[in-house]
Amino acid sequence: MYYVKPDWSKLGEAQVWIDAGTQVFFSYAIGLGALTALGSYNRFNNDCYKDAFMLALINSGTSFFAGFVVFSILGFMASEQGVDISKVAESGVLELTAAAGPGLAFIAYPKAVSMMPVAPLWAALFFFMLLLLGLDSQFVGVEGFVTGILDLFPGKYYMRYRREIAVAICCSLCFIIDLSMVTQGGMYVFQLFDYYSASGMTLLWQTFWECLVVSWVYGADRFMDDVARMIGYRPVPWMKWCWSFITPCVCMGIFLFHLINYKPLTYNNEYVYPWWGEVIGWCMALSSMLCIPVSLIYKLFRAKGTFQERWDHLTKPVWGAHHLEYMAPDTDVKSLASLTPGTEENKVIIFESPACPGRRKAEGRTVAWPSFARGLRVLSRPEPN
């Protein structure tokens, strides 16, 4: 009952909201690009709206169920030590969990497993589970990065096995970097990476700008129309208000709370990282956080014309009716070929899906997201009239 009995007074603490926001964003992989990369492999008319709700329910349900497992272990440790579970929960076990992430998996759980009957069996099963979880997470992380690189350079440096080479290079670099985390001081390095490079601070910043660009630059109404064209119906109206106001305000609020309550990084509530460790951590965080404003300033200076003309040019959507995705999935190919005649960038490319050889599709040459054409092969390239 200790797990399901809430302490409502904790809601008045800013750190609780910061930790909760960080956990939600990290658990759902929001702002990491993984969902975007994996979603690009779906069919265009896949019901992503329903998938989003299913993902939220499954993820939250799994986390809630995992809480019973965690507190079952804590209850077992409390029983073995002859103390109340609240003393165990408020002791170093949960402090390790909150302050040093890996503490639960590599300290608390192994200690609890060692107290169980047939301890070697449970220890082997537990660490085998950790191995599978780690590999599964790496699949998503590497795929998100590699997909972005290949979509960024779709025609350059083309080679037969360019995807395999890109994956090999990415995995090799990650392996070399991660070697520093398996040394005697590896846990300190891991904590530094975990807190700064993939923490709630960077995810909140990136998600805030993502909502801002989609809702206020591209347009929430236009985005709702695009989703309706994909799935065949419009999402509920309050989704637009979440994209435009609620989500960005919550993200920025938690981000500011995080900065106001910022404290030097510690490990196990004992070791305080030196100043140069903090500098390395902030460099890792800013390497991704500054990409958004720096890219904006760079694009504005590279564009031509007045400031208003530059802004209008950079914020003009590249999504248009010359893309098959803008229309119904079964649009006639002949009507597409005559849809946008006379311009080089609007040539129509005819594709045939390997899964459906008899069904042809078309797509414009200039595509905002190259991954839309994934899995299709070119049959012909008719010239415009």
C-alpha positions as CSV (number, residue, x, y, z in Angstrom):
1,M,0.0,0.0,0.0
2,Y,3.0,2.3,0.4
3,Y,3.3,2.6,-3.4
4,V,-0.3,3.5,-4.1
5,K,-0.7,5.9,-1.2
6,P,0.3,9.3,-2.4
7,D,1.9,12.1,-0.4
8,W,0.0,15.2,-1.7
9,S,2.3,17.6,0.0
10,K,5.1,16.7,-2.5
11,L,3.1,18.4,-5.2
12,G,4.2,21.8,-3.8
13,E,7.9,21.0,-4.4
14,A,9.3,22.3,-7.7
15,Q,11.8,19.4,-7.8
16,V,9.0,16.9,-8.0
17,W,7.6,18.5,-11.1
18,I,11.1,18.7,-12.6
19,D,11.7,15.0,-12.0
20,A,8.3,14.1,-13.3
21,G,8.6,16.1,-16.5
22,T,12.1,14.7,-17.1
23,Q,10.9,11.1,-16.6
24,V,7.9,11.6,-18.9
25,F,9.9,13.1,-21.7
26,F,12.7,10.6,-21.5
27,S,10.3,7.6,-21.1
28,Y,8.3,8.6,-24.2
29,A,11.5,9.5,-26.1
30,I,10.1,13.0,-26.8
31,G,12.5,15.4,-28.5
32,L,15.1,12.7,-29.3
33,G,14.0,12.3,-32.9
34,A,13.5,8.5,-32.5
35,L,9.7,8.7,-32.9
36,T,10.0,10.8,-36.0
37,A,12.5,8.5,-37.6
38,L,10.6,5.3,-36.9
39,G,7.3,6.9,-37.9
40,S,8.7,7.8,-41.3
41,Y,8.6,4.1,-42.1
42,N,4.8,4.0,-41.7
43,R,2.4,4.2,-44.6
44,F,1.2,7.7,-45.2
45,N,-2.4,7.0,-44.2
46,N,-1.4,5.1,-41.0
47,D,-3.5,6.3,-38.1
48,C,-0.7,8.0,-36.1
49,Y,-3.3,9.7,-33.9
50,K,-4.6,6.4,-32.5
51,D,-1.0,5.1,-32.3
52,A,-0.1,8.1,-30.1
53,F,-2.9,7.4,-27.6
54,M,-2.0,3.7,-27.6
55,L,1.7,4.5,-27.0
56,A,0.8,6.7,-24.1
57,L,-1.5,4.2,-22.4
58,I,1.0,1.3,-22.9
59,N,4.0,3.3,-21.7
60,S,2.2,4.7,-18.6
61,G,0.7,1.3,-17.8
62,T,4.0,-0.4,-18.0
63,S,5.6,2.2,-15.8
64,F,2.8,1.9,-13.2
65,F,3.2,-1.9,-13.2
66,A,7.0,-1.6,-12.9
67,G,6.4,0.5,-9.8
68,F,4.9,-2.6,-8.1
69,V,8.1,-4.5,-9.0
70,V,10.4,-1.8,-7.6
71,F,8.5,-1.5,-4.3
72,S,8.2,-5.2,-4.0
73,I,12.0,-5.3,-3.9
74,L,12.0,-2.5,-1.4
75,G,9.5,-4.4,0.7
76,F,11.6,-7.5,0.6
77,M,14.7,-5.5,1.7
78,A,12.7,-3.9,4.5
79,S,11.5,-7.3,5.7
80,E,15.0,-8.7,5.6
81,Q,16.4,-5.8,7.5
82,G,13.5,-5.7,10.0
83,V,12.6,-2.0,9.4
84,D,9.6,-0.2,8.0
85,I,9.5,0.2,4.2
86,S,9.3,4.0,4.6
87,K,12.7,3.9,6.2
88,V,14.1,1.9,3.2
89,A,12.3,4.2,0.7
90,E,13.7,7.3,2.3
91,S,17.2,5.9,2.7
92,G,20.0,5.7,0.2
93,V,18.2,3.3,-2.1
94,L,15.8,5.8,-3.5
95,E,18.3,8.6,-3.2
96,L,20.5,6.6,-5.5
97,T,17.5,6.2,-7.8
98,A,16.7,9.9,-7.9
99,A,20.2,11.3,-7.8
100,A,22.3,8.8,-9.6
101,G,20.0,7.0,-12.1
102,P,21.9,3.7,-12.4
103,G,21.9,3.2,-8.6
104,L,18.7,1.2,-8.6
105,A,19.7,-1.1,-11.4
106,F,23.4,-1.7,-10.4
107,I,23.3,-1.3,-6.6
108,A,19.9,-1.7,-5.1
109,Y,18.6,-4.6,-7.3
110,P,21.7,-6.7,-7.1
111,K,21.8,-6.3,-3.4
112,A,18.1,-7.4,-3.2
113,V,18.7,-10.3,-5.6
114,S,21.6,-11.5,-3.5
115,M,19.3,-12.0,-0.5
116,M,16.8,-14.2,-2.5
117,P,16.8,-18.0,-2.6
118,V,18.7,-19.3,-5.6
119,A,20.5,-16.0,-5.9
120,P,22.8,-16.9,-8.9
121,L,19.8,-17.8,-11.0
122,W,17.9,-14.5,-10.3
123,A,21.1,-12.5,-10.8
124,A,21.7,-14.1,-14.2
125,L,18.1,-13.5,-15.3
126,F,18.2,-9.9,-14.0
127,F,21.3,-8.9,-15.9
128,F,20.2,-10.7,-19.0
129,M,17.1,-8.6,-18.9
130,L,19.2,-5.5,-18.6
131,L,21.2,-6.6,-21.7
132,L,18.0,-7.0,-23.7
133,L,16.6,-3.6,-22.5
134,G,19.9,-1.9,-23.4
135,L,20.0,-3.5,-26.9
136,D,16.4,-2.6,-27.6
137,S,17.1,1.1,-26.6
138,Q,20.1,1.2,-28.8
139,F,18.1,0.0,-31.8
140,V,15.9,3.1,-31.5
141,G,18.7,5.5,-30.8
142,V,20.9,4.4,-33.6
143,E,18.0,4.2,-36.1
144,G,16.9,7.7,-35.3
145,F,20.4,9.1,-35.9
146,V,21.2,7.1,-39.0
147,T,17.8,7.8,-40.6
148,G,18.3,11.6,-40.1
149,I,21.8,11.4,-41.6
150,L,20.6,9.4,-44.7
151,D,17.6,11.7,-45.2
152,L,19.9,14.8,-44.9
153,F,22.1,13.5,-47.7
154,P,19.8,11.5,-49.9
155,G,21.8,11.8,-53.1
156,K,25.3,12.6,-52.0
157,Y,28.0,10.1,-51.4
158,Y,25.7,7.4,-52.8
159,M,27.0,3.9,-52.6
160,R,25.4,0.4,-52.6
161,Y,25.8,-0.2,-48.9
162,R,25.8,3.3,-47.6
163,R,23.2,2.5,-45.0
164,E,25.2,-0.4,-43.6
165,I,28.3,1.8,-43.6
166,A,26.5,4.6,-41.8
167,V,25.3,2.2,-39.2
168,A,28.8,0.7,-38.7
169,I,30.4,4.1,-38.3
170,C,27.7,5.2,-35.9
171,C,28.0,2.0,-33.8
172,S,31.8,2.2,-33.8
173,L,31.9,5.8,-32.6
174,C,29.4,5.0,-29.9
175,F,31.5,2.0,-28.8
176,I,34.7,4.1,-28.6
177,I,33.0,6.8,-26.5
178,D,31.3,4.2,-24.3
179,L,34.6,2.6,-23.4
180,S,35.1,5.4,-20.9
181,M,32.1,4.2,-19.0
182,V,33.4,0.7,-18.3
183,T,36.6,1.9,-16.5
184,Q,36.9,2.3,-12.7
185,G,35.5,5.8,-12.9
186,G,33.0,4.9,-15.6
187,M,30.0,5.5,-13.3
188,Y,31.0,9.1,-12.9
189,V,31.3,9.5,-16.7
190,F,28.0,7.8,-17.2
191,Q,26.3,10.1,-14.7
192,L,27.8,13.1,-16.4
193,F,26.4,12.0,-19.8
194,D,23.1,11.0,-18.4
195,Y,22.5,14.3,-16.6
196,Y,23.5,16.7,-19.4
197,S,23.4,15.1,-22.8
198,A,20.0,13.3,-22.6
199,S,18.4,15.0,-19.6
200,G,15.1,16.7,-19.2
201,M,16.8,20.1,-19.6
202,T,17.8,19.5,-23.2
203,L,14.6,17.6,-24.1
204,L,12.4,20.3,-22.6
205,W,14.3,23.0,-24.6
206,Q,14.0,21.1,-27.9
207,T,10.4,20.2,-27.4
208,F,9.4,23.8,-26.6
209,W,10.9,24.9,-29.9
210,E,9.3,22.0,-31.7
211,C,5.9,23.0,-30.5
212,L,6.6,26.7,-31.3
213,V,7.6,26.0,-34.8
214,V,4.7,23.6,-35.6
215,S,2.0,25.6,-34.0
216,W,3.0,29.2,-34.7
217,V,5.4,29.1,-37.7
218,Y,3.8,26.3,-39.7
219,G,0.4,26.8,-38.2
220,A,-1.6,24.6,-35.8
221,D,-4.7,24.7,-38.1
222,R,-2.6,23.7,-41.1
223,F,-1.0,20.9,-39.1
224,M,-4.5,19.7,-38.1
225,D,-5.5,19.7,-41.8
226,D,-2.4,17.7,-42.7
227,V,-3.2,15.1,-40.0
228,A,-6.8,14.9,-41.3
229,R,-5.6,14.2,-44.8
230,M,-3.4,11.4,-43.5
231,I,-5.9,9.6,-41.2
232,G,-9.2,10.6,-42.7
233,Y,-10.6,12.6,-39.8
234,R,-9.7,15.6,-37.7
235,P,-8.2,15.2,-34.2
236,V,-10.2,16.6,-31.3
237,P,-9.9,20.4,-31.1
238,W,-8.2,20.5,-27.7
239,M,-5.1,18.9,-29.3
240,K,-4.5,22.2,-31.1
241,W,-4.6,24.1,-27.8
242,C,-2.2,21.6,-26.3
243,W,0.3,22.1,-29.2
244,S,-0.1,25.9,-29.2
245,F,-0.3,26.8,-25.5
246,I,-0.3,24.0,-22.9
247,T,2.7,22.0,-24.0
248,P,5.1,24.9,-24.7
249,C,4.1,26.6,-21.5
250,V,4.6,23.5,-19.4
251,C,8.0,22.8,-21.1
252,M,9.3,26.3,-20.6
253,G,7.9,26.4,-17.0
254,I,9.7,23.2,-16.0
255,F,12.8,24.3,-17.9
256,L,12.9,27.6,-15.9
257,F,12.3,25.7,-12.7
258,H,15.2,23.5,-13.6
259,L,17.5,26.5,-14.1
260,I,16.3,28.3,-11.0
261,N,16.8,25.2,-8.8
262,Y,20.0,24.1,-10.5
263,K,22.6,22.6,-8.2
264,P,26.1,21.2,-9.0
265,L,26.0,17.6,-10.1
266,T,26.7,15.0,-7.4
267,Y,27.1,11.3,-7.5
268,N,25.6,9.2,-4.7
269,N,24.9,12.4,-2.8
270,E,28.6,12.5,-1.8
271,Y,30.9,13.2,-4.6
272,V,30.5,16.8,-6.1
273,Y,31.8,17.1,-9.6
274,P,34.6,19.6,-10.1
275,W,34.1,22.8,-12.1
276,W,35.7,21.3,-15.3
277,G,33.3,18.4,-15.1
278,E,30.4,20.9,-15.0
279,V,32.0,22.7,-18.1
280,I,32.1,19.4,-20.0
281,G,28.5,18.7,-19.1
282,W,27.3,22.1,-20.2
283,C,29.2,21.8,-23.4
284,M,27.4,18.5,-24.2
285,A,24.0,20.1,-23.3
286,L,24.6,23.3,-25.4
287,S,25.9,21.3,-28.3
288,S,22.3,20.3,-29.0
289,M,20.4,23.2,-27.4
290,L,22.2,25.8,-29.5
291,C,21.6,24.1,-32.8
292,I,18.1,25.6,-33.0
293,P,18.9,29.3,-32.5
294,V,22.3,29.1,-34.4
295,S,20.7,27.4,-37.4
296,L,18.0,30.1,-37.5
297,I,20.5,32.9,-37.4
298,Y,22.6,31.2,-40.0
299,K,19.7,30.7,-42.4
300,L,18.6,34.3,-41.9
301,F,22.0,35.7,-42.8
302,R,22.4,33.4,-45.8
303,A,19.0,34.3,-47.3
304,K,18.6,37.3,-49.6
305,G,16.3,40.4,-49.4
306,T,14.9,42.3,-46.5
307,F,14.4,40.7,-43.1
308,Q,10.7,40.2,-43.8
309,E,11.5,38.7,-47.1
310,R,14.0,36.4,-45.6
311,W,11.6,35.3,-42.9
312,D,8.8,34.7,-45.3
313,H,11.1,32.6,-47.5
314,L,12.4,30.5,-44.6
315,T,8.9,29.9,-43.1
316,K,7.2,29.1,-46.4
317,P,6.1,25.4,-46.2
318,V,7.6,23.1,-48.8
319,W,4.5,20.8,-48.5
320,G,2.4,21.2,-51.6
321,A,-0.3,19.6,-53.8
322,H,2.4,18.2,-56.1
323,H,3.2,15.6,-53.4
324,L,1.1,12.4,-53.3
325,E,1.0,12.6,-49.5
326,Y,-1.0,15.8,-49.7
327,M,-3.8,14.0,-51.4
328,A,-5.8,10.8,-51.0
329,P,-3.6,7.6,-51.0
330,D,-5.3,6.2,-54.2
331,T,-5.0,9.3,-56.4
332,D,-4.8,8.5,-60.1
333,V,-1.3,8.6,-61.5
334,K,-2.3,10.3,-64.8
335,S,-3.9,13.2,-62.9
336,L,-0.7,13.6,-60.9
337,A,1.5,13.8,-64.0
338,S,-0.4,16.8,-65.2
339,L,-0.8,18.4,-61.8
340,T,2.3,20.6,-61.8
341,P,3.6,21.1,-65.3
342,G,6.4,23.3,-66.5
343,T,8.8,23.5,-63.5
344,E,11.9,21.5,-63.0
345,E,11.4,21.0,-59.3
346,N,7.8,19.8,-59.7
347,K,8.5,16.8,-62.0
348,V,6.5,13.8,-61.1
349,I,8.3,10.6,-60.3
350,I,6.3,7.4,-60.6
351,F,6.9,4.6,-58.1
352,E,5.8,1.1,-57.6
353,S,5.6,-0.4,-54.2
354,P,7.4,-3.8,-53.8
355,A,4.6,-4.9,-51.5
356,C,2.0,-4.1,-54.1
357,P,3.6,-4.5,-57.6
358,G,0.4,-3.7,-59.4
359,R,-0.2,-0.4,-57.6
360,R,1.6,2.7,-58.6
361,K,2.2,5.8,-56.6
362,A,3.6,9.2,-57.4
363,E,5.7,11.7,-55.5
364,G,7.1,15.1,-56.2
365,R,10.8,15.5,-56.7
366,T,11.2,18.1,-54.0
367,V,10.0,16.4,-50.8
368,A,10.2,17.9,-47.4
369,W,11.0,14.5,-45.8
370,P,12.8,12.1,-48.1
371,S,11.7,9.2,-45.9
372,F,8.2,9.4,-47.4
373,A,9.5,7.5,-50.4
374,R,11.0,4.7,-48.3
375,G,10.5,1.2,-49.7
376,L,9.6,2.4,-53.2
377,R,11.5,2.1,-56.5
378,V,11.5,4.4,-59.5
379,L,9.7,3.1,-62.6
380,S,9.8,6.2,-64.8
381,R,10.3,10.0,-64.7
382,P,7.9,11.6,-67.2
383,E,8.8,15.0,-68.4
384,P,6.4,17.9,-67.7
385,N,4.1,19.1,-70.4
